[in-house]
Amino acid sequence: MSDAAPEQTELDPGVIWPKDRRVRTDDGAELAYTFLGPADGPVVALCSGFLCPDTWWAELAPTLADAGYRVLVFHYRGVASSTLPREPGWHGRGLGREALSIERFAADLRTIADHEGIAELAVAGHSMGSQVALEAYRQMPGRVRAIVSLTGPYASPVRTLFGFRRAGVALYAATLAAFLLTPPPVLRTVWRQAWRLPIPQMAKLMGVVAPRCPNERLDTFVDHGAWVDPYVAMATTSGMHAHSAEDLLPEIDVPVLVVVGGVDPFSPPSLGRHMAERIPDATLRTVPRGSHGALLEYPELVNGWVLDFLDANRARR
């Protein structure tokens, strides 16, 4: 079996909006993206979570576009329509932590902003995308004018997984060892078979998402996950685990909206409270029965908070 990931078509599961624009990075990756909404609207960049294409933005992105915002929807390198760097050794075990790090994802967003001549933007991140949004602020001082964190951490999610710090780190270490010890063809076969399990139902039983989270949306995320190369998944996990924006929080001088799910086991409410307490100008909102998928579980509530926050930030400038 080839080490290269299979070709992905524009409208595979999880890709809601065709990506009609591309830019090549300094290491050869091609980033695919598109804009929704009016061309002259304030730009809001949506930073997705782990291995996520467009799934989690199904409700928020059109809401922002209808409200007059120019919404940037892009795919991380190695996800859906975007490619990995075209250099030797970037497939299979050659993928390293820096190749798919949080810092690299934020740098890729900066590449898109530079290419499009975007002078100012707001960034919204879901799950791992919250880390990317914070890192984008670090890398684009003066350009990121507002930040929205949606059920996301500011540092390694492995350390907050289900509230068991040591167990999460141990599980990560064991999984990494298993990946490295398993022959690539066997690993890829097992990976794709694992995604055939009833993951939406299992996620609801475990409390990762709430029962009201629509299965038809979760199915697109699962179908896309089966397509992703497992080495890309592991390298991305390593990048998440290595990153922390803890030092940055007290230095953030733009408004920040922190939305947490009251029963989120991945990014628990205590994590959001700590983030909001450390940031000088932060607003904390809690979806009482929301899980890690609160974006899709309570879209009217969450979308309303995000719109109010962005409108208020827009009005005061």
C-alpha positions, 0 to 999 in steps of 0.5 A: 500500500502506498504511503501517500494519502488518497486523493480527496475530492472537493465535496467528500463528506464533511466538506460543505463548501467547495474550496475555490482558492489555494495558496502554497506555503513555504514548505510546499503544502497547498492550503485550500480555502473559501470565503462566505458572505460579502467581500467587503465585510469584516473577516472572521477566520474559522479554525477547526478542531482535530481532523475536522473539515467543515462539519462543526461550522455547518450552523455558525458559518452561514449565520455569520455570512448572513450577518455581513461578515466575510467568513474564511473557511480553510482546511489545515494541511493534510485535512480534506482539500489541503495537502501535506508539504511536497518534500521527501519524507513527509508521508508515513513515519516521516511526519514529525511534530513540527510538520503538523504543529499548532504553530504551523497551522497558525502560520498557515492561516497567516499565509492565507491572510498575507496572500489575500491582503487581510489587514485585520481579522477576528479568529474563532476556534472550535476544540483544537482550533482554540489553540490555533486561534490563540497562536494566530494572535501570537503570530499576527500581533495587531491584526487579530482584533478579537478571539472566540474560543468555542469549547476549546483548550489553550494547551494540551487537551490530553491533560484535561481529557475526562478530567484524568490528567495522568490517565490522558497522558498515559493513553497518549504515550501508549497510543504513540508507541502502538502507532510506531510499532505497527507496520504502516499497511496494518495500521492503515487497515486497522485505522479505517476499520475502527472508523466503521464502528458506531462512533456517533452513538459511542460518543454520545454514550461517553458524553463526548457529545450530547444526545441532541447532536445531529448524527447526520453531521457526526457521520460526515466527520467520521467518514472524513476521519476514516480517509485521513492517514493515521500518521497525520492524525498522530502527528497532529495529536503530538502537535496539540500535546506540545502546545501551550498558550498559557504564557500568552493569556495575560498578554492578550489585549483584544476582546475574547469570548470563551464558550464552554459546555457545562458537561464537556469532558474534553475541554471541561468548564473549569478550563474555560473559567481559568482561561477567562480569568487569565485574559484581561478582557474576556467574556465567559458563556456557558451552555449548561447542557452543552458538550464538546459539540455545543456548536451543533447541539445549541446553535441558536444560543451559541451563534447568538453569543458569537454574533453579539460579541463580534458586533459589539467589538465591531461597534466599539472600534 
